[in-house]
Amino acid sequence: MKLRESLGLTQRQIAEAVGVTDQTVSNWERGVYLPRLTPMQTAKLCKITRLSIEELAQVFEK
């Protein structure tokens, strides 16, 4: 994910912040699966990526 890389974050850092495995983050980035997150996990992903929920949704719409 270019966004993650531009923020200088690893898949593991994203995974730990959200409470999933780094393999799950890899699957999101490769388009294998869309994130299925709880509201709290979504909030944590927004915080670490510095995106609003609307911006985050657009990232995964592509």
N, C-alpha and C positions, 0 to 999 in steps of 0.2 A: 504494500500500500504506500503510494507516494506520500500521502499525508503523514503516515507514521514515520517514514524515513525523514521527511522534511522537519519533523519535530525532534529528530534524534532519538527516537524510541525503538526498542526492540519488540519483537512479538511477545517475548516473555514479560516485559514490563507492562504491556497492554493486558496480557492475560492475567497477571497478578493483580493489577488494579481492578479488573472487572470480575475476577473470580472464575475464570475458565482456564482451559489448558492452552499452551502455546500452539498446539496442533489445531485447536478450534480457531484461533486467530488466523493461522495459516489458511485454513479452509475458507474463512470469510474473505480473505484477500484474494484467493484464487477463484472465488465465485462458486465454490462447491456448495456452500450453505450460506443462507442469510442469517444474521444474528437473531437468536431467539432469547431475548434478555428480559429479566425482571425490570420493573421501573427503577429500582436502585442501581442495578447493573448499567442500565442505560444512562442514568445520571453520572455514574462514575466514568463511563466511556466518553460522555460529552465533556466532562471536566478534564480528563487526561489529554483529549484531542483538541481541547479549546474550541469546540463547536457547539452551536445551539442544536437542539433536537431536530429542528428543520434542516439545518446544514448536514447533520449526520445522516438523516434520512436520504438526502440527495446523494451522498457518497455511495450508499448501497443501492440506489435506484439504477445506477449505471451498469 
